[in-house]
Amino acid sequence: MLEQIRIVLVNTSHTGNMGSAARAMKTMGLTQMVLVDPQALPDGNANALAAGASDILANA
């Protein structure tokens, strides 16, 4: 059932928020993140804050 849930981030201005959201998602067993009109793509800062959830960022 969790695979049917998508987390959608719209017009994200700070890449760290993407990483933090990915980390929280991984903790809850969620895997599908959708980025809509981000101001920047995930970068090193996002991956650092993802802390083990970089696979979610890579698939976003």
C-alpha positions as CSV (number, residue, x, y, z in Angstrom):
1,M,0.0,0.0,0.0
2,L,2.9,2.4,0.7
3,E,4.0,2.1,-2.9
4,Q,0.9,4.0,-3.9
5,I,1.9,7.1,-1.9
6,R,3.8,9.9,-3.6
7,I,5.4,12.9,-1.9
8,V,5.3,15.9,-4.1
9,L,7.6,18.9,-3.5
10,V,6.6,22.0,-5.5
11,N,9.0,24.9,-6.4
12,T,11.5,23.8,-3.8
13,S,14.0,26.6,-3.2
14,H,16.5,24.8,-0.9
15,T,18.0,21.5,-2.0
16,G,18.5,20.5,1.6
17,N,14.8,20.3,2.0
18,M,14.7,17.7,-0.7
19,G,17.3,15.6,1.1
20,S,15.6,16.0,4.5
21,A,12.3,14.9,2.9
22,A,13.9,11.9,1.3
23,R,15.4,10.8,4.6
24,A,12.0,11.2,6.4
25,M,10.4,9.2,3.6
26,K,12.9,6.4,3.8
27,T,12.3,6.2,7.6
28,M,8.5,5.8,6.9
29,G,9.0,3.3,4.1
30,L,8.0,5.6,1.3
31,T,9.9,5.6,-1.9
32,Q,8.3,7.9,-4.5
33,M,9.2,11.6,-4.5
34,V,8.1,13.9,-7.3
35,L,9.8,17.3,-7.8
36,V,7.6,19.9,-9.6
37,D,9.3,23.0,-10.9
38,P,12.3,22.9,-8.5
39,Q,14.5,26.0,-8.4
40,A,17.5,23.7,-8.4
41,L,18.1,20.0,-8.9
42,P,19.3,17.8,-6.0
43,D,23.0,18.4,-5.3
44,G,25.7,17.4,-2.8
45,N,23.9,19.2,0.0
46,A,20.7,17.3,-0.7
47,N,22.6,14.0,-0.8
48,A,24.3,14.8,2.5
49,L,21.0,15.6,4.3
50,A,19.4,12.5,2.7
51,A,21.7,10.4,4.9
52,G,21.1,7.0,3.2
53,A,18.1,7.9,1.1
54,S,20.0,9.2,-2.0
55,D,18.2,6.5,-4.0
56,I,15.0,8.3,-3.5
57,L,16.6,11.6,-4.7
58,A,18.0,9.8,-7.7
59,N,14.6,8.5,-8.7
60,A,12.8,11.8,-8.1
